[in-house]
Every structure is written in structure tokens, then in C-alpha cells.
Amino acid sequence: MTPGRWGPGSPRAWGRDVARLGGWSLLEAGQAFLLGHALARALDAGFLAGRARAGLGWLAVAGVGVLVGAYGTGRVYRAVAALVEPLRDRLVRRVVARGVREADSGALSGLTQQVEIARDTFAGLVMVSRSFLFTAAGALLGLFSLAPLLLLVVAPPLVAGVGLFAATLRPLARRQEAYLAADEALAERLGAVCPGLRDVTAAGAEARVAADVGECVDAERRAADSLARWGVARVASLALGGHLPVVLLLAAAPWLLAHDVTPGALVGALAYVTQALLPALQNLVHGLGTSGSRLTVVLRRLNPPEEQDQTRAETPDEKPAFPRPSPAPSPSPPPSPHPSPSAALTLTSVTFAYGPHSDPVLRDLDLALPHGAHLAVVGPSGIGKSTLTALVAGLLVPARGEIRVCGLPARDRRAVARRVLIPQEAYVVTGTLAENLALLRPDPVPEPELCAAAEAVGLAPLLRALGGPRALVDPAALSAGERQLIALTRAYLSPAPLALLDEATCHLDPDAEARAERAFAARPGGTLVVVAHRISSARRADRILVMDGRETAYGTHEELLRGSPLYRDLAGGWAGPASQPPLALRDADGVDAVAGAGLAGDGRHVVAHGPVGQVQAPRDLRDGGALGGQ
């Protein structure tokens, strides 16, 4: 690290601070020297010679050395601060300059967090490096003053251990940086994926997303394994340089005593190794090995190369955080008898329950919709309407029976591109409006087509209010109805011929709802399934499916009024005050629920904010329950 780049502005001031630091560190070296030397003299010239007073005097000298060393340590901190604070000031100037020059939104974080990390880490490195150098010098000088033979036993393993540690520094720093990068990449990927798990499942992109996240997990595991292997070398250097000299001193004690090494000198040597050299080496290995790579990472981030800055700069064409699902088709299943692919949707004897001992929500349900059909699904709360859309979307698997979308099994990867599910809780990503609307399209959507779709569905006023397709969207700033309009337009632009609207218009007024449903019904070759919460929505459909547990009814509005008592009750409830726009209820999660007489939603449903397959017990919205939906 050169003073011109990160350190103080004046090389002369930098040299003066280093000299002051070295001067105060000599007091610590003196303490290390007196530690073993005074102990040896206290034994040889005092207690072992029968002169207790002399022995106590030498111990007192050692105590004075400790006090002087403590005073020196206190002054060392001031000298280190004089070196470190200019580094901090230099980093602050660089971060502020970059933040102002590039309008860097992360400049504040860099100023308050990363600069402090750099300062503290640099101070720690200076402390442990300085402490090892001066402590080792004092201890080795003390060993030589006691008996030169002691150096022959202690110095070789110490030098070998320090050499081994020095050889591992660069590889260890690279691998620790690689591990940190892999860990951050995994965290960033999970942060993008976890909020959209519902949409990943609805789009059938589980395998692709799992493989993508799995690659990040494997990369972090490989980096951790590599770091651990080099960590073994670091432990080996500590054992070689710090623990082996103690073993050698004890093993060589008879030979040393036979060659005029006094018992006091041998005890002093053990004190030098165990109380000075070993702690200093431990601090060096752990401090320099960990903090060194940490400081390198922080400095690189505070001073990124120009090409990294350009890469990180946001542009209007930047991709959104959530990827467009485009899973590869899976191999075709073995041929089996199935209805004609001319049907957009077929259900054959479909039975589903949320547990092996639960009553079936659907039992032996049969349904066939041709291409271009418009079906409304109605029924009491908790009867299974949202469960039906989840089965068709492939979110749930029936216990019995078969579901086919355009002739393909509902769980087949190829069926993903033929259906689109719009749940009640609309999903909007942070990005431009165009990115949100084109999420389900594999290729960029021309702006005229975006505007035409917005006009058809009813999004055009919001599009103009936001500033056009290129306007940035903040999901938290949108109302529930605005988010639903964006999700509906996104589904309208998707190539999927089958659209599933599961309470997808519950936050829209009746006119906006009618406009959106007519747009979907008018799509060429499109098939529409709507979970209805208004009588007007049911009357717009070609056919209506009335769900009532084991009993179901199917027909037009007029036919069901004549033949289905349940439908007559529901239609009568809709015709009253509940036919007005739904009242907004707000739950603790910030999701608007909708009140409706007798049609509060499916209370036995996959929880939108929980894992797929999690079941919420039946309850009516009027009792405070959230509206059902996937």
C-alpha cells in the first residue's frame, strides 16, 4: 500500500508517523525481552542460588517491564490512529467524489459502512503485523542473551512456520474473495427469486430457476471447500511455528542442560515461546489471514475500475430483476388415449383433496372447453374455485383424473406456454412499465403493440399518467387496481391461448372489469376462464360452472337460473347491494381483500404469500379472512 494512493497526502508525514509507531513499539519489544530474561535471572541468580531477595528483585523488574509495555501499547494506538485516519479521509473523499460525479446511489452506503470497514481492518493489520515483528525481535534477542543454543531449537521451526504462512497469503486471499463473491451472488439471486416463487411455479419455470440457483449454491460450496483446504495450511503454519518449538525445547532439555544451558534459561525460553512468540504468531495468522483479504475486497469496491462502473451504470434497457421464464420443453410423455387437442381445456374425473384424510374439494369433475370459449366459475366461499384454477395452472396435482391444456397434460412443460394465470395478488417488478408488460414474451414487444394492448385492457390512462412504456414503475407506489391492470395487460400480451383469471379484477370497478374481460374474450383463438365475483361477470360468459361440493351445474345464465337453486341464490345476492363495486379491505401484509355477499373467495386455497401447497383453513372474508387465490 503506497502513501500516495490510499495513505496520507505527504510522504514526509507518513514517514514521521511510521517512525513514531516504531519508537513506541520498542517498549513492547522491551517487555517481551524482559519477560524471559528476568525470569531466567530470578531462577539462576536468585531462587536456585538461595537468594530469594534477588529472585524477587528480578521478578519486580519483569513487572516494571509489563507496566512500561502497557504504556507503550497505549501510545501505539495513538500512532496507529495517526496512520489510519488519513486513509479514512482519503477514502471518504474518493467515495464522495464518485457519488457526486456518477450520481451513485450506493455512495452513502460506501461512506458509512465500507469506509469504516476499511479503516478498522487496516488498523487491525497494522497492529498485528507490528506486534509480531517487535515481539518476535524482543523474544529472539532474549533467547540469544540467555544461550545461543536456544535459538538453534526455536528459530528454525518459527521461520518455517512464518514462511509457510506467507506462502499461503495470496492464494488464501484470492479464495476468500472468491467465497465472498459467491456468497453475495447467491444472496442476490435468492433475493430476486424468492419474492416471485408463485410466478415461477405458475410459469412452470421451477426446473430452470432451481438449476440457476443450484449453480450459485454449487459455486459457493466449491469456493468454501477451496477456502477450507487453504485454511488447513494456515493451521499447519501455526502448529509448525508456535507449538513445535515448545515440544522441541522439552525434548531437547537434557541435551541443552548438558551443554551449559541453565535451568533458568530453559524456563525463560519456554516463557518466550509460550507467552510471547505463540500469541504473536496466532494474532498474525488469524488477523492477517482474514482481515487482509477483507481489506482487499473493500478497497476494490471503493475504487472499482472504470469498466466496472460502466457495467454497473443503469440504463433504460436494463433487464428487470425477475427473469422472463422460458423453460425448455421436456421430453414428450408416452402416448396415451386423450381427448382431441381441438379442446382448449379438458378435465376428466378430476378429484383433489388437500390431505389424505381430508374431504375432496373436487370430486370426479368433468369439463371440456373448446377454443374460444368464455367460462365463468362461481360458487360459495371455500368451495374450490381457486383450487380449480390452481389445478389447471399446474400448481396442484389431482389425486385422480386427468387435466389437459390444448391436448397436453397440465404438468407438461409444453403446456406452460399455452396457459397464463392471473391471480388476485398481482405481481409487479421494479423496472420499466414495458419490462413488466413483456415478462411473458420471449422476445421484445414493439411499443405500438404494447400501447394497443394497454388500450384494449384499460391500462392506457395509467400508461399515460406514468409517462409511457419506458417509465419506471415502483410497485409500492401503485394501487391494487393499478397492479391488476398491469398484470392483466401482461397476460393479454402473452402468447398463451388459455387465460385463467382468478379474482384478477376484484380491485377494478365494474366498467374496468367488463372492459378487461371483453378484451380477453376477443383475443383471436383465446379461451377465457374467470372466477367471477359479480353477476355481470358471470352474465358476460358463454357458459357458467356452478361449484357446490359434489354437485356441479353447467350452462348459460338463463339455464342455470331455471335449473340451479344455488345459482339463483348467488344471483339474487349479487343483484342486491353487493353488486356495487367491492369494498376494499386491507390486511397486515398490504394486500387488498374484497368483500362480496356470499362470494368472498375460496377460503381453502394455496396461500399467496406462503409455499406452494400451503393450505389456509376455510373462512369467510366477512370474518376477517383474506380472499383466496394463488
Backbone hydrogen bonds, N-H to C=O, Kabsch-Sander energy under -0.5 kcal/mol:
donor,donor_aa,acceptor,acceptor_aa,energy
5,R,2,T,-0.8
6,W,2,T,-1.6
7,G,2,T,-1.1
14,W,10,S,-2.2
15,G,11,P,-2.5
16,R,12,R,-2.1
17,D,13,A,-2.2
18,V,14,W,-2.0
19,A,15,G,-2.3
20,R,16,R,-2.2
21,L,17,D,-2.3
22,G,18,V,-2.4
23,G,19,A,-2.3
24,W,20,R,-2.1
25,S,21,L,-1.8
26,L,22,G,-1.0
26,L,23,G,-0.7
27,L,23,G,-0.5
27,L,24,W,-0.9
28,E,24,W,-0.7
29,A,25,S,-2.0
30,G,26,L,-2.5
31,Q,27,L,-2.0
32,A,28,E,-2.2
33,F,29,A,-2.3
34,L,30,G,-2.7
35,L,31,Q,-1.6
36,G,32,A,-0.9
37,H,33,F,-1.7
38,A,34,L,-2.3
39,L,35,L,-0.9
40,A,36,G,-2.4
41,R,37,H,-2.4
42,A,38,A,-2.3
43,L,39,L,-1.5
44,D,40,A,-2.9
45,A,41,R,-2.0
47,F,42,A,-2.6
48,L,43,L,-2.5
50,G,47,F,-1.2
51,R,46,G,-3.4
52,A,50,G,-0.7
55,G,51,R,-2.1
56,L,52,A,-2.7
57,G,53,R,-2.0
58,W,54,A,-2.3
59,L,55,G,-2.0
60,A,56,L,-2.2
61,V,57,G,-2.1
62,A,58,W,-2.0
63,G,59,L,-2.1
64,V,60,A,-2.5
65,G,61,V,-2.2
66,V,62,A,-1.8
67,L,63,G,-1.9
68,V,64,V,-2.8
69,G,65,G,-2.6
70,A,66,V,-2.3
71,Y,67,L,-2.3
72,G,68,V,-2.4
73,T,69,G,-2.4
74,G,70,A,-2.0
75,R,71,Y,-1.9
76,V,72,G,-2.1
77,Y,73,T,-1.6
78,R,74,G,-1.0
79,A,75,R,-2.0
80,V,76,V,-2.9
81,A,77,Y,-2.3
82,A,78,R,-1.9
83,L,79,A,-1.1
84,V,80,V,-2.7
85,E,81,A,-2.7
87,L,83,L,-0.7
88,R,84,V,-2.2
89,D,85,E,-2.6
90,R,86,P,-2.4
91,L,87,L,-2.4
92,V,88,R,-2.6
93,R,89,D,-2.2
94,R,90,R,-2.0
95,V,91,L,-2.7
96,V,92,V,-2.7
97,A,93,R,-2.3
98,R,94,R,-2.3
99,G,95,V,-2.6
100,V,96,V,-2.5
101,R,97,A,-2.5
102,E,98,R,-2.7
103,A,99,G,-0.9
104,D,99,G,-1.0
105,S,103,A,-0.6
107,A,104,D,-1.5
110,G,106,G,-2.4
111,L,107,A,-2.6
112,T,108,L,-2.6
113,Q,109,S,-2.4
114,Q,109,S,-1.1
115,V,110,G,-2.1
117,I,113,Q,-2.3
118,A,114,Q,-2.5
119,R,115,V,-2.5
120,D,116,E,-2.7
121,T,117,I,-2.7
122,F,118,A,-2.5
123,A,119,R,-2.4
124,G,120,D,-2.2
125,L,121,T,-2.3
126,V,122,F,-2.4
127,M,123,A,-2.3
128,V,124,G,-2.5
129,S,125,L,-2.3
130,R,126,V,-2.4
131,S,127,M,-2.6
132,F,128,V,-2.1
133,L,129,S,-2.2
134,F,130,R,-2.4
135,T,131,S,-2.3
136,A,132,F,-2.6
137,A,133,L,-2.0
138,G,134,F,-2.5
139,A,135,T,-2.7
140,L,136,A,-2.8
141,L,137,A,-2.3
142,G,138,G,-2.1
143,L,139,A,-2.3
144,F,140,L,-2.2
145,S,141,L,-2.1
146,L,142,G,-1.7
147,A,143,L,-2.6
150,L,147,A,-1.8
151,L,147,A,-0.6
151,L,148,P,-1.0
152,L,148,P,-0.9
153,V,149,L,-0.9
154,V,150,L,-2.3
155,A,151,L,-2.2
158,L,154,V,-1.6
159,V,155,A,-3.0
160,A,156,P,-2.4
161,G,157,P,-2.6
162,V,158,L,-2.4
163,G,159,V,-2.5
164,L,160,A,-2.5
165,F,161,G,-2.3
166,A,162,V,-2.6
167,A,163,G,-2.1
168,T,164,L,-1.1
168,T,165,F,-0.5
169,L,165,F,-0.8
169,L,166,A,-0.6
170,R,166,A,-0.5
172,L,168,T,-2.6
173,A,169,L,-2.5
174,R,170,R,-2.4
175,R,171,P,-2.2
176,Q,172,L,-2.3
177,E,173,A,-2.3
178,A,174,R,-2.2
179,Y,175,R,-2.1
180,L,176,Q,-2.3
181,A,177,E,-2.4
182,A,178,A,-2.4
183,D,179,Y,-2.6
184,E,180,L,-2.3
185,A,181,A,-2.3
186,L,182,A,-2.2
187,A,183,D,-2.3
188,E,184,E,-2.6
189,R,185,A,-2.2
190,L,186,L,-2.8
191,G,187,A,-2.2
192,A,188,E,-1.3
193,V,189,R,-2.0
194,C,190,L,-2.8
196,G,193,V,-1.5
197,L,194,C,-1.4
200,V,196,G,-2.4
201,T,197,L,-2.3
202,A,198,R,-2.4
203,A,199,D,-2.2
204,G,201,T,-1.1
205,A,200,V,-2.5
209,V,205,A,-2.7
210,A,206,E,-3.1
211,A,207,A,-2.4
212,D,208,R,-2.2
213,V,209,V,-3.0
214,G,210,A,-2.7
215,E,211,A,-1.9
216,C,212,D,-1.3
217,V,213,V,-2.4
218,D,214,G,-2.9
219,A,215,E,-2.3
220,E,216,C,-2.1
221,R,217,V,-2.4
222,R,218,D,-2.7
223,A,219,A,-2.1
224,A,220,E,-2.5
225,D,221,R,-2.6
226,S,222,R,-2.3
227,L,223,A,-2.3
228,A,224,A,-2.4
229,R,225,D,-2.1
230,W,226,S,-1.8
231,G,227,L,-1.8
232,V,228,A,-1.4
233,A,229,R,-0.9
234,R,230,W,-1.4
235,V,231,G,-2.0
236,A,232,V,-2.4
237,S,233,A,-2.0
238,L,234,R,-1.6
239,A,235,V,-2.4
240,L,236,A,-2.5
241,G,237,S,-2.5
242,G,238,L,-2.4
243,H,238,L,-0.9
243,H,239,A,-0.6
244,L,239,A,-2.2
246,V,243,H,-0.5
247,V,243,H,-1.5
248,L,244,L,-2.7
249,L,245,P,-2.4
250,L,246,V,-2.1
251,A,247,V,-2.7
252,A,248,L,-2.6
253,A,250,L,-0.8
256,L,252,A,-2.9
257,L,253,A,-2.8
258,A,254,P,-1.8
259,H,255,W,-0.7
259,H,256,L,-1.0
260,D,257,L,-0.8
261,V,256,L,-1.9
262,T,260,D,-0.6
266,L,262,T,-2.1
267,V,263,P,-2.4
268,G,264,G,-2.7
269,A,265,A,-2.4
270,L,266,L,-2.1
271,A,267,V,-2.1
272,Y,268,G,-2.5
273,V,269,A,-2.2
274,T,270,L,-2.9
275,Q,271,A,-2.5
276,A,272,Y,-1.1
277,L,272,Y,-2.7
278,L,273,V,-2.9
280,A,276,A,-1.9
281,L,277,L,-2.6
282,Q,278,L,-2.4
283,N,279,P,-2.5
284,L,280,A,-2.0
285,V,281,L,-2.8
286,H,282,Q,-2.5
287,G,283,N,-2.4
288,L,284,L,-2.2
289,G,284,L,-0.6
289,G,285,V,-1.4
290,T,286,H,-1.3
291,S,287,G,-2.3
292,G,287,G,-0.5
292,G,288,L,-1.1
294,R,290,T,-1.5
295,L,291,S,-2.8
296,T,292,G,-2.0
297,V,293,S,-2.3
298,V,294,R,-2.2
299,L,295,L,-2.6
300,R,296,T,-2.0
301,R,297,V,-1.7
302,L,298,V,-2.3
303,N,299,L,-1.4
308,Q,305,P,-0.5
309,D,305,P,-1.9
310,Q,306,E,-2.3
311,T,307,E,-1.8
312,R,308,Q,-2.2
313,A,309,D,-1.4
318,E,315,T,-1.9
321,A,430,T,-0.7
343,A,340,S,-2.0
344,A,369,L,-1.9
345,L,369,L,-1.7
346,T,404,R,-2.2
347,L,367,L,-3.2
348,T,402,E,-2.8
349,S,347,L,-0.5
350,V,365,L,-2.4
351,T,400,R,-2.1
352,F,362,L,-2.3
358,S,355,G,-1.4
361,V,352,F,-2.5
362,L,352,F,-1.7
365,L,350,V,-2.4
367,L,347,L,-2.4
369,L,345,L,-3.2
371,H,342,S,-0.9
373,A,370,P,-1.7
375,L,528,L,-3.1
376,A,543,R,-2.2
377,V,530,V,-3.4
378,V,376,A,-0.5
378,V,545,L,-2.6
381,S,598,G,-0.5
382,G,601,G,-0.7
383,I,380,P,-1.5
388,L,384,G,-2.0
389,T,385,K,-1.7
390,A,386,S,-2.3
391,L,387,T,-2.2
392,V,388,L,-2.3
393,A,389,T,-2.3
394,G,390,A,-0.5
394,G,391,L,-1.0
395,L,390,A,-2.1
396,L,390,A,-1.2
399,A,351,T,-1.9
400,R,351,T,-1.7
402,E,348,T,-1.9
404,R,346,T,-2.6
405,V,408,L,-3.3
406,C,344,A,-1.9
406,C,404,R,-0.6
408,L,405,V,-1.7
410,A,403,I,-2.3
412,D,409,P,-1.9
415,A,412,D,-1.4
416,V,413,R,-1.4
417,A,413,R,-0.5
418,R,415,A,-1.2
419,R,416,V,-1.2
420,V,498,L,-2.0
422,I,500,L,-3.2
426,A,424,Q,-1.3
428,V,426,A,-0.6
431,G,429,V,-0.6
431,G,473,V,-1.1
433,L,471,A,-2.2
434,A,469,P,-2.7
436,N,432,T,-1.8
437,L,433,L,-2.3
438,A,434,A,-1.7
439,L,436,N,-0.9
441,R,438,A,-1.6
450,L,446,P,-1.9
451,C,447,E,-2.6
452,A,448,P,-2.3
453,A,449,E,-2.4
454,A,450,L,-2.5
455,E,451,C,-2.2
456,A,452,A,-2.1
457,V,453,A,-2.5
458,G,454,A,-2.0
459,L,454,A,-2.2
460,A,454,A,-1.4
463,L,459,L,-2.6
464,R,460,A,-2.5
465,A,461,P,-2.2
466,L,462,L,-2.4
467,G,463,L,-1.1
468,G,463,L,-2.9
471,A,468,G,-1.8
473,V,431,G,-3.6
477,A,474,D,-1.7
478,L,474,D,-0.5
478,L,475,P,-1.2
483,R,479,S,-2.3
484,Q,480,A,-2.0
485,L,481,G,-2.1
486,I,482,E,-2.0
487,A,483,R,-2.4
488,L,484,Q,-2.7
489,T,485,L,-2.4
490,R,486,I,-2.3
491,A,487,A,-2.2
492,Y,488,L,-2.4
493,L,489,T,-1.9
494,S,490,R,-0.7
494,S,491,A,-0.6
498,L,418,R,-1.6
499,A,497,P,-0.6
499,A,527,T,-2.9
500,L,420,V,-2.9
501,L,499,A,-0.6
501,L,529,V,-3.1
502,D,422,I,-1.9
502,D,500,L,-0.8
503,E,501,L,-1.1
503,E,531,V,-0.7
506,C,503,E,-1.2
508,L,505,T,-1.8
513,E,509,D,-2.7
514,A,510,P,-2.5
515,R,511,D,-2.2
516,A,512,A,-2.3
517,E,513,E,-2.5
518,R,514,A,-2.4
519,A,515,R,-1.9
520,F,516,A,-2.0
521,A,517,E,-2.6
522,A,518,R,-1.7
523,R,520,F,-1.2
526,G,523,R,-2.3
527,T,497,P,-3.3
528,L,373,A,-2.6
529,V,499,A,-2.5
530,V,375,L,-3.0
531,V,501,L,-3.1
532,A,377,V,-1.7
532,A,530,V,-1.0
538,A,534,R,-1.7
539,R,535,I,-2.4
540,R,536,S,-1.3
541,A,537,S,-0.6
541,A,538,A,-1.0
542,D,374,H,-1.5
543,R,374,H,-2.0
544,I,555,G,-2.9
545,L,376,A,-3.2
546,V,544,I,-0.6
546,V,553,A,-3.2
547,M,378,V,-2.6
547,M,545,L,-0.6
548,D,551,E,-1.7
551,E,548,D,-1.7
553,A,546,V,-2.1
555,G,544,I,-1.8
560,L,556,T,-2.4
561,L,557,H,-2.0
562,R,558,E,-1.5
563,G,559,E,-2.2
564,S,560,L,-2.7
568,R,564,S,-2.1
569,D,565,P,-2.3
570,L,566,L,-2.7
571,A,567,Y,-3.0
572,G,568,R,-2.3
573,G,569,D,-2.4
574,W,570,L,-2.6
575,A,571,A,-2.0
576,G,572,G,-0.6
576,G,573,G,-0.9
578,A,573,G,-0.6
579,S,576,G,-2.2
580,Q,577,P,-1.9
585,L,593,A,-2.3
587,D,585,L,-0.5
587,D,591,V,-1.4
590,G,587,D,-1.8
592,D,590,G,-0.5
593,A,585,L,-3.1
595,A,583,L,-1.3
599,L,596,G,-0.7
603,G,601,G,-0.9
605,H,603,G,-0.7
607,V,605,H,-0.5
607,V,614,Q,-1.5
610,G,607,V,-1.2
614,Q,611,P,-2.2
616,Q,605,H,-1.2
623,D,620,D,-1.9
624,G,621,L,-2.1
625,G,620,D,-1.3
